[in-house]
């Protein structure tokens, strides 16, 4: 009988990596708060074009789906 395959984050090594990442995040936030906050402002500005592109793509898919539904609808008359 084989043992079930666990995802990486549920293995002991995965838990160690999660703990290390959490510890690094705490030290980064407490020791370099000014640096982290200044980078967050730039990340917010850089995220705007990405969000703009993704929202346009999503809107086009909805628009195309609406056209397809209208074309498939039976016409009265």
URWOHU-V564594 format. One line per field, one symbol per residue. ss: DSSP state (~ for helix, > for strand, _ for the rest). psi: psi as a letter, one per 40 degrees, with the letter a starting at -180 (. if undefined). A space follows every 10 residues. Layout:
# URWOHU-V564594
ss = ???
psi = ???
This chain:
# URWOHU-V564594
ss = _______~~~ _~~~~~~~~~ ~~~~~~~~~~ ~_~~~~~~~~ ~~~~~~~~~~ ~~~~~~~~~~ ~~~~~~~~~~ ~~_____
psi = hiiihiidee iddddddddd dddddddddd dfdddddddd dddddddddd dddddddddd dddddddddd deiihh.
